[in-house]
Amino acid sequence: MIRVVLPAHLRTLARVDGELKLDVKGPVTQRTVLDALEAHYPMLRGTIRDHVTQQRRPFVRFFACEEDLSHESQDAPLPDAVATGAEPFLIVGAMAGG
């Protein structure tokens, strides 16, 4: 079970409270986690990554084990602690400006 934490506005859109638990088939990567998330919560399609390119949307960041994984390859394995469910995969809304 993969644990996923969404920002408040996406939890509202998905009609969930707290963190999510997802079954991910195959290797645990950003792509497979987001595929499972969008399959289980179709209302989130297009909110985290672009419909066509499947690239992360601006102002959305991914964190796990206190590391920013936003610029890592979508197909790079996530840390073992995320794959085992010991640590959550965090999807965070970023802010710009000063």
Secondary structure, DSSP 4 states (H G I P E B T S, - for coil): -EEEE--HHHHHHHT--S-EEE---SS-BHHHHHHHHHHH-GGGTTTSB-TTT-PBPTTEEEEETTEE-TTS-TTSBPPHHHHTTSSPEEEEE-----
